[in-house]
Every structure is written in structure tokens, then in C-alpha cells.
Amino acid sequence: MEWQPDEQGLQQVLQLLKDSQSPDTATQRAVQEKLEQLNQFPDFNNYLIFVLTSLKSEDEPTRSLSGLILKNNVKAHYQNFPPNVAEFIKRECLNNIGDPSPLIRATIGILITTIASKGELQTWPELLPQLCNLLNSDDYNTCEGSFGALQKICEDSSELLDSDALNRPLNIMIPKFLQFFKHCSPKIRSHAIACSLFALAGDEDSEVRKNVCRALVMLLEVRIDRLIPHMHSIIQYMLQRTQDPDENVALEACEFWLTLAEQPICKEALAGHLVQLTPILVNGMKYSEIDIILLKGDVEEDEAVPDSEQDIKPRFHKSRTVTLQHEGGEGEEGEDIDEDDDDDDDTLSDWNLRKCSAAALDVLANVFREELLPHLLPLLKGLLFHPDWVIKESGILVLGAIAEGCMQGMVPYLPELIPHLIQCLCDKKALVRSIACWTLSRYAHWVVSQPPDSHLKPLMTELLKRILDGNKRVQEAACSAFATLEEEACTELVPYLSFILDTLVFAFGKYQHKNLLILYDAIGTLADSVGHHLNQDEYIQKLMPPLIAKWNELKDEDKDLFPLLECLSSVATALQSGFLPYCEPVYQRCVTLVQKTLAQAMMYSQQPDQYEAPDKDFMIVALDLLSGLAEGLGGHVDTLVSRSNIMTLLFQCMQDTMPEVRQSSFALLGDLTKACFPHVKPCIAEFMPILGTNLNPEFISVCNNATWAIGEICMQMGVEMQPYIAMVLSQLVEIINRPNTPKTLLENTAITIGRLGYVCPQEVAPVLPQFIRPWCTSLRNIRDNEEKDSAFRGICMMIGVNPGGVVQDFIFFCDAVASWVNPKDDLRDMFYKILHGFKEQVGEENWQQFSEQFPPAEGETGSVSQQEEGEWETHPSVYCTALIWGRERDAYGRSP
């Protein structure tokens, strides 16, 4: 039977919709609470779609509002909708897409798109065919409503529409849209163009021009082959439109440059147009008058004004990924790229012409590198020293936007520009001070490469003053910039730690809610950057009291715990034994958070209609902080683990359906294995099969951490690892041979295979030929450390068991050996025996020919060898010959 509303329930919903249009704050708060209550009842969403589509006696704003609330529910909870509710909503949407009201049609279109964006295009197969059929309707409203929905789907899901997953529906849709190019209605024409081609590029109506631009951008993404023959004229058209007097048109046109920059043809297509395009993009980077009003650009001091909660973006915790140290740099994230490098006006969250122009200039700088500068530098000088602050501010933004792509070409100008930017940190306009923070952070790498007194010290001093600025936007920009500087400077900051901590701790008492969350990040990054240097009583006494006070203040269900837990994880790792006085309550609370979340997940899985799904981020951050404690405290964590049920909880977390939970669980397992293995050992028989099933590179970070944990376990287990080798070895060999595997995962896989071979060489050596080549290339750039040491010992022991397994790829083994800077004496002996044995077998003349085939050193293209003090490079053949003949490598062409 078709669902029908209960009259009393309907009146309740209508009253709520009326109340939600009231400007009164107390009424709004009551509406929010009521909404949260009603969302507990699945058929509340049926009432909302009923009001939107069927209750035509109600006024349009109320009906539309009902649809927008439903859209938000779909966004937040669609996966929890019962199937009959979801089907009812979808059916009602398609039956009413031709509502007489343009507002209602648009709302239904938005609702359809939101459902489609939740992965429903694949599970709603009738959607696209039905919408395309409805285009043939004689009823204008049905045709227009269907086109509106299709346009939004084309905007949001263009990649999916051109994929095999849906049998490439664009092949049918584009010819269909072309039939409407000459439709009598401008609205329908506009939709048709937006969904396909650019036939009406010169239309007088700004809405049509906007949609022409939008269609071209979409086609650039999914049908570039159709555009290439017309590319010159399209570029000329887009140069005009990017300067359109209607900013909405200019913004759509500006998207074209962003999209083109990602295409392989970009450089060839745009090279001749840079002279026109560069000043247009630069001009688009100025704040408009409306931007300045929205940003309260005339308000200089607002630090005492509490933040509005809707200004605070939701935070998502990034689960812990275990990485290795590389030659000439820190550990790298193989697949998690931090995209938080936003430019300036975060709170002006709407995408606008300024942001789009800056983003386009940024990506084009990465495509053209120094070739962009002749077009840019003449403009830049006039901007940076302009008396009008709005123009000067845009010049500083330009300088920041090109930092990544044009860094090499900018280096000669930086000794003059950096002091000027540091001066801009004291500008009387807050928006100039904040953009100067961001731009300086983009050049932090260069600043740190110079003598500290020349730029680092003055920059740090001024940034710390800006952290205590009277303007909240400047505080935020300075805090973020300082975190970037910390990452670049690392231990260069140690001499200034006291001064830095005084500033950051003072900010605790000064900051409003939003910036407090960014302050946690700056403190956590400082701890990551200076490490154990933070472990001094003076620093601990400054830093820990305010952190622990916040920790005690926050409830278990407060999401502000996320950044605080992340911060404490870094601090605990850095302080090591210095964190001991604080560890017990922190440890216990983390265990409680994990326990609570697991219990809530269990209740929800058994009775989803009575319980809410838990927010598993609480569990993930807690697991990561426990990892930080285990890493920082080492053996001191033993007592805490023995008095808790963490191993039982970990067993459950390792089998969670959410990949991020498993990822953090395996990181914690590895850290506990290193810190207090006696507590882990009794669980190994249960844990190993779970680790084996998670060696699935579809989930890269999960697989990476499981691999690392296996390597740590086998170093503790020794020969007792033998029964578990078969559970993991074939998957690891498959991963190391898999094309396009991220570097971090390859390196961890190679280390773990080497360690398995170290403890159980007889079991692993038979498959040596299947992995030796990728094993060697994966580890050629890892700096000397214990993990590398154990892995190479393993490979040497396996070669001892199965020397024939390395013969075909011996050249790669020699190259990997040459990556060592300072192997321990007994490891060097192992290398010597293998190399010498090979040379004895082949003879002097053949060895000479063989050594000439070695891969090139880093100076050419390949591996690198560095000493701590001073650097030298050499060909692997020199190193290997040195090992064979002289054993003392410095006598063979390597002088510090």
C-alpha cells in the first residue's frame, strides 16, 4: 500500500517548517532540537517529500524548505534510510519533476542530484533513461525540470557518466541534448548547452553565457577530443568570458583554465596565449567590493567576538600511516597528500573569481614553471608596492600562488621579496597581514635553506607576533603559516623553543573556538618537528598544563577532542618519558573512547531502528593517540597495557568494517609490538590471519600498516614466526610486483619480506626470484636505520640459502647494497661474502664487464649515497668493487 501521512504528524511537520523561517534565535534553536528528534523516525523523510511534492495547498517557500531539509538528511544519513523510504522518495521525485513551480522543480532537481551523488547512479538504473524520456514531454515544466536535474547530474558526476560502470551513457545523452539546441524556450536551450556543446556561445543572456562556459568545461573533462579541433577559438572565447562583466560568467569561464591545466595538451594549447591570459588571471585575484564587505575587511580587531559555530568547518581525522625515512628528507606519505594548503579567505567559503583565478595561476605555474615569469614579473612589481591595499594584497596572493611552480625562477628575487613580505606582516590592513602569512609559508622551504639570521629569525619573530594579532583571520593565517614553517625548519627551531612556547601558550587564553583548533595543530606540528628536544622540564611546565586543562574540560562526545587528541599524540611521542606524569588518565580515556564506540556500533548493528550509528572518528583518534603513547613511552607503557583490556578491543577494531579503523588498529598493533611484546604475543595466533586478509592493496593505507605490523611482529617472534609465513608471504610478493603501487607501501613490503627472510630464511628463500628485483629497487633510497638493517640481513641470509635465486638480478642487488652509507661491520661482511663469491664464480674479466652495466648513481638518475657530514656520490660498481677488494670503501674514491 502507498504510504500516507498521519494528519497530526503532518501538522507537526508543517509547524516546524513555519517556525524555521522565524528570525528569532531561540525559535531557531528549538527548531534544531526538534529536527534532531524527528530524524530518529525514518518516515519523517516521507513527510518531507510529501510536503515538497504533494502538498500543493502550502506556499512554495515552505514546500521548498521541506525539500532542502530532506536534501540535508540525504547528505548526512542516506545510507541509514530504510529501503522503502528511499524508494518512496525516488519515485516521488521522478513523478513530480514537472511541478508547475520553477522553485519546486529546482528543489526536486537538487534532491535527485544529491541522491545520485551518494552512489545511487549505479543502483538507480531507471533514473537517467527516465529523465531523458521526460525531455520529450509536451509539457514545458516536465521538460525543463528533467533538464535541470540532468544538468546538475552532468556537473556533479561527469566522470561517472563517461565510465564503463554505467555503460557510458554520455554516448546516448549528448545526441539527445543536441536535439534541443533550437528549442523555443531559452531555459531549455540553456540547459541543453550546459549539458553538451557550445553552439550558443554568443547568446546575449548572461545565464546562457554562463552555461556555455560550464558546458565547455564539462566537455573538456569528458570529451576533449570534440574540442581539440576548435581549441584556438575556444581559448579566445574563454579569454573574453573570463573578463565578463557578470562575475558568475567570469567564474565559470575561469574554471576552464583550471581544467585545461590538468590535460596533457595544456602546454601546447596555451603557450601562445600566456601573454593575454596572465594579466586576466592576476586581475581576477583582487577582492571585489562584496568580498570585502563579507569578510568585514574594515574590521581590524575582532578577537573578543565569539565565533559563530557554523563558521567552524567539520574536522576529519586523518588516520596514522607508517612511513620510512628517505635519503635527503623526512618520511613520505605514499598516497595521502595533504590538500589543506588553502589560500586565504577560508571563511568566504563560496568558490569565487578570486579563488578560482588564484588556483588557475597556481596550476599553470606548475605546468609552465619559469616560462610563466616573463609574463608575470613586470606586473608583480607594480602590484606588490601599490599604495592601494586591495591591489597590494592581490600581488601578495599572486606571489604565493606561483611559489610551488616557479620556485626556481623566483630564487634570485627572494632575498629582496622576503623582507618586503615580512614587512607586510605589520601592515595596518588585516587582510594584507593575513595573506602575507600565507604567502610567506609558501616560501618557507627557501627561508629555511638560508642562514637562520638572514630570514628565518625575523620571519619567526614576526609570525609569532601575528599569532597574537588582534584580528582572528590574521591569527588563523599566522598559526597555519607557523605550522608550515615548523615542518620545514624542524630542529632549526630548538634554540627558540622557549620563546615559541610562550607565544603558543599565551594564545590559549586569547583565542576563540575556531582558532583554538588550529592552535592545537601548530603545537602538534612543533612536537613532530623538534621531537625529543621538547623533553625538558622548562618546556613541559609551559606546555602541558593548558593542554591537560582543555583535555579535562572536553566531554567524550565533543568533536573538539579530535584535534586535541592528534596534538597530544604528537606531544606524547616527542616528550617520551617526559609524558609519564600525564599518561595514565590520557591512556584510560582513550581506551574508554574505543570501548564506548565499539559498544555503540554493536548496539546499532543489532537494533538500527533504536540506536544511532556511532561516529567512529572518536575511536580512530583514540587509537592513534594510544600509538603515540606506545611510541613515546616505549617500555613504560607496559603497566598501562597490563591493567587494561586493550588487546581485546584491538582484536575487534582490526576487524571493523571501516578501513580507517583497521588502518589505525594495525599502527597501534605495531607500536605495542615494539613497546611491550609480552602482552601481544598471546594474541598472535588470532591476529595473524586478520593481518593476512588485510594485505589488500585496494585499501592502500590499511595494507601499508598491516604490512608494517607483520614486520615488527616477526622481529619479536623470531623462528616462532614459521607457522604464519604461509598466511602472508604470497600476498606480500604479489604487492611488491604490482604496478603503480605507492612508494610507501612498496618500501614497507620490502622491509617486511626481508624481515620474514631474516627469521625464517628456509621458508622464504625459495621464492627469492619472484621478488628480488622490485625488492632491491624499493629500498635503494631508504636511509640507514634498524628496519633497513634487518631487511638486508634477511636478504643476505636468503641468498645464502638460495644463491641461484639472485643470479638473474644480481646487478640490482649490487645497486641496493651501494645505497648503504654506514652498514654495521657484520652486515658489511655479509655483503662482502656474497659479492666476493659472485666475483670468484665469474672471474675478473666478466666482473669488469658486469660492473659496467650497473644502474646510474643519483647524479645521473638512480640511487643516492650520502654521508652525514658532507656528501659524496659514486657508482655502485666502485662501492661493490671496494667491498670486494679493500673492505675500506673510503679508499676507493669516496672522500668526505
N, C-alpha and C positions, 0 to 999 in steps of 0.2 A: 504493500500500500504506500502511496506517495505521502511523504512527511507533511504534516500540517502543524502550524503553530498553535500553542495554547494561548488563549486570548489574554489571560492575566500575565503570562510571561512576555507576550508581545508588548503590552502596555509598559511593562517594566523596562524593556529594552528601549522603547521609544522615549521614555522619560530620561533615561541615561543619555541618549543621543542629544536630546534638547539641552540637558544640563551641561553637556561637554562643550556647548557653544557659548557658555557663560564666561565673561571675562574675570569673574571673581575667583581669587586664588584658592580660597577654602573649598569652593564648589569643585574646582578642578582637581584638588587633592582627593576629595570624596569620590569623584568620578573614577580616578585612577584606582583607588582601592576597590571600588565596585567592579571595575573591569577585570581586575585580578581575580576577584571571587568568581565572576561569571565564567572566566576562562577555564575554571575547573570542570565545567559542564560541556561535554563535546558538542551537544546540539545548540549551544549558544551561537556557534558559527552558522547553523541552519537559519536561526532568526536573523542574523546579519545579512545573509544572502537573500532571504525572503524580503526584508525591508528594501534592499537595493533593487531587486528585480521585479517584485510583485506588488509592493505596497504603493500603488501609483497615486493613492489619495494623499500621501505625505509630500511635503515640499522637497524640491530637488537637493538643496544643500544637506538636508537630514539623510536622504537616501544615499547620497554620495559619501557622506561621512561614515555611514554604516559600512559601505564597501571598502573605505580606506582603513577602518579598524580591522575588517576581515583580512585585508591585504597584509597588515602588520602581523596578525595572528598566523597567516600562512607563512610569512617570512620566518617567524620565531618558532612555530610549533607544528608545521605541516606534517612532519614525519609522525607526529602523535595523533593526527586526525584518524578516527575510525574510518574504514573503507567506505561505509555507506554515506558518511558525511562528506568525504572527499568527492565521491561520485555525484552526490546531490548538487554540490557547489559547481562542479564542472558542467553538469547538464544544464543547470540554471543559467550559467554564463553563456553557453552557446545558444540557448533558446532565446536569450534576451539581448544579444549583441546589437540588434536593430532597434533598441529603445528610441522613442521619439526625441528624447532629451540628449543633446550633444554631451552634457556633463556626465550623464549616467552611462552613455556609450563609452566615453573615455575612461570612466572608473572601471567598467567591466573589462575594457581592454587592458588596463593596468593589472587588474586581478588575474586575468588569463596569463599575462606575461610573467607575473610573479610565480604562479603555479608552475608554468613551463620552466622557469629558472631553477626550480627546486628538483630538477632532474626528470620532470614529468613529460618532456617531449618524447622520450623513449617509451614511457608507459601510458601515453595518451595518444595512441596512433591515429585516432579519428580527428584530432584537433586540426592539423594542417589541411587535410583534404576537405573537411567541413568548411573551414574558413575560406578556402579557395572556391568551393562551390557557391558559398553565400555571396561571393563577389558578383555572380551572375544574376542576383536577385533584382527584380524590377523596382523594389523598394529602396529608395536612396539611402535611408537610415541603416538598413541591413548591410548594404554595400560599403558605406562609409565606416560603420562600426567594425566590420570584418577587416577592412583595410587598415584601420587604426591599430587593431590587435596584431595583424601581420607585421606592420611596420615596427612595432615595439619588439616583437619576437626577432625580426631581422636585425635590429640594433643590438639586442642582448645576446643572441645565440647564433651569430653569423657563422662561426667556425663549425658549430654542430650541424647547421643546415647544409654545409658543404662536405659532410663527413659520410663515410661508408656506414656509420652506425645507423643513420636514418635513410640509407639508400640515396643520398644526395638529392634531397627534394628541390634544391635551387634549380636543378635542370628542368623541372616542370614549372616551378613558381615564376622564374624570370620571364619565359614566354607568355605566361598568363598575365603578368603585370604589364607587359608591353602593349597588350590589347587596350589598356585603359589610358594610354598616353594622350588620346584625343577625346577623352570623356568630357561631357559638357560641364561637369562640376569641377571648379578649381581645387576643391578639397580632395576630390578623388584623384585628380591629376597629380596633386602634390604628394599624396600617399604613394601613387604608382611609381613616381620618380624616386621617392625616398627608398622604396623597396628595390629599385633596379637601376635604371640608367639615367643619363644626364641630358635628355632631349630638350628640356625646357630651361636650360642654364641661364637664359637671359630674361626670364619672367620678371615682370615689374614687382610682383608681390614678394615682400621680404620673407614671408613664410615659405613660399615656393623656392626662393633662392637658397634659403637655409636647408631645405630638404634636398635640393640638387647637390649641395656640398656634402650633405650627410650620405647621400646615395653614392657619390664618388668615393668617399672614404670607405664605405662598406665594400664597394666593388674592388677597391684597391686591396682590401684584406682577402676577399674570397674569389675574385675573378680578374686578377691583374692582367691576364692575357688579353681581356677585352679592351683594356685601357692603353696598353703599350703603343699601339699604332697612333693614338691621339695624344700621347703624353705631353708633347710640347705645348699644344693649345690648352690642354687641361691645366698645366702648370701656370700658363699666362692668366687663365681664368681665375685660378685659385689665388694668385698674387693680388689680383683686383679684389676678390671677395674677402681676403684677409684684412683689407682696409675698408670693408663695407661700413657705411655709417651706422647700420644696425649691428650692435655688438653681438647679438645672438648669431647673426650670419657670419660675422668675422670669426667667432669662436668655432663654429662648425668648419669653416674653411681652414682655420689654424690646425685643426685635428689632422688635416691632410698631410701636413709636413711631419707630424709625429708618426703617422702610419707609414708614410713613404720611407722614412729613415730606417724602418725595420725590414725593408725589402732589399733584395740583392742588387736591384737595378738603381738604387738611390744615388750612388756617387755619379754614375754615368748620366742619369736623368737630370740631376740638379747642378752639376758642376758649372754649367754656363749661366745659371740663374742666381748664384750666390750674391752677386753684386746688387741685385734687386731685393732678394729675399731677406738678407741680413738686416738692413735698416728697418724693414717692415716688422720683423720679429722683435727687434730692440724697441721699437716704438710701442709695440703692444705690451711691453713689460712695465709700463708706468701704471701706478694706481689710478683708477678712474675716480671721479668725484664721489660716486656712490660707494666705491670700496672704502674710501677714507671715512665716510660717514659711518658705514657698517663696522669698521674697525675702530671707531672712536679715535681717529687719528689725531684729534686735537686734545685728547685727554692724556696728560703726561704722567700723573700719579694716580694709580688706582689700586695700590697694593692692599689697602684696607677694605676694599669692596669684596664681599664673599662671592665665590664662584657660583654660577648657576649650574645645577647638576647636569643639564642637557649639553653643556659645553664640554663635559668630560667624556672623551671617547672611551668606548669599552676597550679594556685591555685584554689581549690574548697572550697567554704564556707560551713561549717557545721552548719546547722540551729539550732536555740536555742531550747533546750529540758528542760522542767521544772522538777527539781528533788527535793527530800526531804532530810533533814538531818538525818543521821543514828547514832545510838549509837556507840560511839568509832570511828567515822570517818566523813568525809565530805559527801555531796550528791553524789549519784552514778548515772552513766548513765546506764539505764537499757539495752539498746541494741546497743548504739553507742560506739564501742571500738575504741580508737584512735590507729591506726596502724602506726603512724608516727615515731615509735621507730626504725628507720633505723640504721644500724651500722654506718659506717664511710664514705666510698668513694662514696658519693651521685652522684658526677658529673661523675664518672665512671659508667654510668647508666646501661651499659651492665651487665647482670647477668653473673658472672664468678665463677671460682672454689673457690676463697677466700670467696666470699659472700655466696655461697651455703654451703661450709663447716661450716662456722660460724652459718648459720641458722640451719643446721642439728644438730650441737652441742647444740645450744640453745634449740631446741625442745626435743632432747634426754635428756638434763639436766632436763627438765620438766617432762619427763617420769620416769627417774631413780632416780632423786633427789640425795641424799647423796651417793647412791650406785655407782655413777659415779666417785666420788672423789678419791678413791684409785688408779684408773687407770690414773687420771689426775694430781694429786698434785705432784708426782715425776717429771713429765715433766715440770710442770709450773715453778718450782723454777729455773730450768736451762734456761728457756726462758726469764723470767722477768728480770734477771740480766745479760743477754748475752751481750758481747761487740759489736756484730754486730747489728746495729739498726733495720735491717729488721726482725731479729729473735725476738729481744726485743719487737718490735711493734706487732708481731703476738701473743706474750704471753699476752700483754695487751688486745688485741682483745679477746683471749680465756677467760680471766678473766671476761670481760664484757659479753660474750656470755652465760656464766653459771650462771650469777648473779641471774636471776629470779628463775631458777630451783634448784640451790644448795645453796641458801642463808643461810639456817640454818646451813649447814655443813661448810660454809665459815666463819661464825661469829668468831670462835676462832682465825682465821688468819688475820682478818681485821684490828685490831689495829696496826699490823706491815705493812700490804699491803697498806692501805690508805695513810699513809705518803709517802711511796715509789711512789705511783701513783701521789700524789701531786707534788713530786719532778720531775716526768716525764713531768709535765706541763711546765717545764723550759728547756726541752731537746733541743739540738741545731737543731734537725731534726723536721721540721714542721709536718710531718706525724705521728711522735711519740706524739707530743703535741696534735694533733687533736684527735687521738684515746684515749689518756689519758682522755681528756674531756668527751668523750662518755662513757668510762668505769666507770669513777667516777660518772656520772649521774645515772648509773645503780645501784649504791650502795648508792644513796642519802638518801633513807629511813633509812638505818642503821646510816649514818652520823648524821642525824637529831635526832636520838634517843639517841645519846651520849651527854655529857655535851658540850655546844657550844664552849668553848675554846679549847677542845681537837682536834676536826676535822672540825666542821662547819666553824669556823672563818678562819683558814688557807686555807680551800678549797675555801671559798667565795673570799678571798683576791686574791688568785692565779687565779681563774676563771675570776675575773674582769680584771686582767692584760691581760689574754688571749683574752678577748673580744676586747681589744685594740691592739692585736698582729699585726705584720706587714704582716702576711700571711692570705689571705682571707679564706682558708679552715679552719684554726685554729679559726679565728673569728666566722665562721659559727658554728663549733663544740662547741665552748665555749658559744655562745649565746643560742644554743639549750640545752646544759647541764645546763646552769644557769636557764633557764625556768623550767626544771625538778626540780632543787634544790628549786626554788621558790614554786612550787606546794607542795613539801614535807615540807618545813620549815615554810611556812605561816607566822604567826606573829612573829616567832623567828627572822625574818629579820628586824623588826621595828627599833631596835637600830642602824642599819647600813644603814637606808634608804637614808640618805644624801649622803653617800659615793657611794651607788649603783646608785642613780640617776645621780650623777656627771659623773660616768663612762658611763652609757647608753646614756646620752645626748651628751657627748663628741663623742661617736661612731656615732651619727647622722651626724656629719661633716666629718667623716672619711670613712664611708662605701660606697662601690659601690652598684649598684642597687640590686643585689640578696640578699646580707646580710642585706640590709635595711629592706627587707620584713620580715626577721627572727627577726630583732631587734624589729619591731612592736609587734611581738608575745611575746618576752621577757618582753616588757613593759606592755602589756595587762595582762600577767600571773602575773606579780608583783602586778598590781592593784587588780586582783582577790584574790591574796594570802594575802595581808595586809589590804585590804578593807578600812574602814573609817580612818585608821591611816595615809593614804596618804593625807587626807584633812587638810593640814597645809599650810599656805601661802608660807613658805620657799620651800616646795616641789612643790607646784603648779607653782611657779615662775620659777623653774628649768625646769619642765616637759612640761608645756602647750605651751610655745612659739614655740619650734621646731615642735611639733605635728600640731599646727594650721598653721604654715608656710607651712608644707607639704600638709595639707588639702587644703589650698588656691592655691597651686601650681598645684594640680592634676585636670584634666578635668573630667567631669561627665562620660565620656566613657572609662576612664583609669582603667584597672583592678587592678592596684596598690591600688585603693580605697578599695578593699575587705579587705586586712589585716589591712589597716589604720582604716576603719570603725569598724572592730572587736576590734581593740586596743582601739579606742575611746569609744566603748560600755562598755568595762571593766573599763576604766578610769572614765567615767561618773557615773557608778554605785558606784565606790569606793569613788569618791570625793563628791558625794551627792550635798549639797548646794554649795560646792566649785567649781562646774562646771557651776554655774549660769552665770558668765560673758561670757561664751563661748557658751551657749546653743542655743541662737536664730538662728545664721547663720547655726549651725550644724543641728538643727531641720528642718529649712526651706529647706536645701539642701536634707535631707533625704526624705521629703515629695515630693520634685521635682523629685528625682530619682524614687520614686514609681509611681508618676503620668506619667512621661515620659515612663516608661516601660509598664505600662498598656495601654497607648495610642498606643505605637508601637505594642503591642500584638493585639490590636483591629484592627489596620490597616492591620497587617499581616493576621489575620483571615478572613478579608473581601476581601483582594486582595493579596494572597500569591505569585502571579507571579510578583508583583510590589514592595513588601516590604519584608525586611528580618525579620526572627523571632528574637525577642529580646533576649538578654542574661538576663534571669530572676534572675541570681545571684545578679545583681545590686539591684533589688527590695528586695531580701531576706536579704542582709546585711543591707540595709537601714531600713527595718522593725525591724531587731534585734537591731540596734543602737537606734531606737526610743524606743524599750523596755528597753534598758539600761538607756536611759534618763528618762523614766517614773519611773523606779525602783529607780534610783539615786535621782532624783529631787522631787519625790512624788508630793505633792500638788502644788509645784512651776511650774509644767508642765501645769497647768490649763489654764493659759493665752495663752500659745503657741497653745494648742489644740483648744481653742475658736476662735483663729484667722486663723485657717486652715480648710481644708476640709478632714482631716484625717479619720473621721468616714465614709464618703462616699467611700473613697479609700479602707478603711479596709473592707467594705461590698463587694467590688469587689474582693479583694485579698483572702477573705475567701472562695470564690467560684472558685478560679483558678484551672486549670486542673493539675498543678504541685504540688505534695504533699508537697514539701519543702516550697512552698509559703504559703500554708494553715497552715503548722506547725508554721511558724514564725508569721503569722497573729493571730493565736489563743494565742500565747505567748504574743503578743502586746495587744490583747484584755484583757487578764487577768491583765496585768500590768496597763493598762489605767483604768480598773475597780477599782483597788486598789487606784490609784493616783487621779482620777478625775471622779468619777462615774456619776455626773450630766450630763456630756457630752455623756456618754454611754447609760444612761437609756432610752432616747427617741428611741433608735435603738433596744432595747431588743426584741420587737415583731418580727422584721425582722431577728435578729441574732440567736435567739434560735433554729428555725427549721434547720438552717445551721449547728449549733453545733451538733444537734441531728443526722443529716445524716453523720457527720464525726466521730461518735463513732464506727468506724470500725477498729478492731484490725489488719486487714491486713496491714494497714499503722500505725505502732506502734507509731511513734513519733507524727504524726498528731493526732491520737486518744488520746495520752497522754496529749498533750497541750489543746485539746478541752475539755477533762475531767477536767483538772485543771481550765480552764477559767470558766466552768459551776459552779465549787465550789466557785470561787471568786465572780461570779455574784450573786449566791444565798445568800451569806453573806451580800451583799449590798441590795438585793431586799426584804429580809425577807418574810413575808407572801404573798407578791405580786408575789412570785415565783410560787404560787399554779397552775395557768393555764398552766405552762410549764413543770410540773413534768412528765406528761404522755409522753412528747416528748423525754425524756432522760432516765427514770428510768429503763425500761425493758432492754435497751442496756447495761447500767452500770451493772445491775445484771448479765447479760449474760457474760460480760467481766470478772467480778471478779470470776466467776465459770469456766472460760475457762482454760483448762490445758496448761502448758508451756507458760503462759503469763509472759513477763518480769516483774521483781520486781518493777521497777519504775512505770509502768502502773498500776499494782495491787495496789500499795500504793496510787497513786493519785485517783484511782477509789474508794478505800475505804474511803478516806478523803471526796470526793465529795458526795458519798452516805450518809455518816454521816452528812454532812452539809445540804443536802436536807432534811434529817430527823429532823435536828435541827430547820429549818424554817417552815417545813410542816410535822410534825410528823404523823398527821392523814392520810395523803396520802401515806406515805412511810411504816409505821409500819405494814400494812397487809402483806407485802412481806418479813418481817424480817426473817422468817425461811429459805427463799431461799438464803440468803447471809450472815447470822451471822457468820458461821464458817470461810469461807475464809476472811471475813472482819477482824475478830479477829487475824488470823494468819498473815495477810498482815501488820498489824500495830504494831505487838509485838516488833519490833526492831527500831521503829522510836523514835528519841529523843524528849523530851518535847518541844513543841512550840505551837504557836497560832493555826496552822492548825490542829494539833493533838487534842488540847483542844476543838475546835468547833466540830470536828468529834465525840469525845467521849461524849460530851454533847448531840449531836444528837442521838447517840445510846442509851443513858440513857433515853432520852425522848420517843424514840420509844418503849423501853422495858416497860416504864410506860403505854403506850397506849395498847401494846400487849404483856403482860408478858409471855403468853404461847408460843410466837414465839421464845423464847430463851431457853426454858427448856431443849430441847434435846441437846443443845450445850453449856450449862451454864459453863461447865468446861473451854471452850475456852475463854469465856468472862472473867472469873477469871484470866486466864493467861494473857490476853491483859491488864487488869487493873493493874496487877503486873508489867507491863513494865513501869509504871509511876515512876519517881523519886520524883517529887515535884508538885503534882497537886494543883491547887488553892483550897482554903478551900471549896467553894461552890460545886466544882466538886467532891471533896473528899466526901462531904455529899451525893451527888447523888449516888456515888459508895456504900457508907455505907448503904443507904436505900435499894438498890437493893440486896446487899449481905445479909444484915440482914433479909430482907423479905424472901429470899430463905431459909436461915437457920431456921427461925421461922417455915416455912412450913414443912421442912423435919425432924426437931428435931436434938438433939445433936449427937446421935449415928450415924445416917445416914450422917450428915455433916462430921463427922470424917472419915467415910469410903469414902465419896465422895472426901474429900480433899486429900486423899492418891493417888487418880488417876490423880492428876494434871500433866500436861506435865513437863518434867525436866527443870531446870534452865540452863542458858548458860554454866555454868561449866560442865553440863552433855551434853546436845545437843541443848537446845532451846533458850529461850529468855534471855535477859540480863537486869540487873538493875544497874545503876551506879550513884554515886553522883559526883558532880563537883570536890570536894576536896576529894581525897581518893576514894576507890572503895569497894563496898561490893556486894555480890550476895546472893540471898535467893530463896527459893522455893516459888512459887506463893501461896501455901497453908498458909505459915507463914504470908505473906503480907495480904491475904484476911481475915485470922483469926484476924490479928491485926486490920484491918479496922473495923471488926465487934465488937471485944471486947474492944479494947483500944483506937481506933482512933488515937493514937500516935504511929506510926509504929516503931520509933527508940527503943521503949521499948521492941520490940519483935525480938530481935536477930540481929538487924541491927545497928552496931556501926560504925561510920565513921572510 
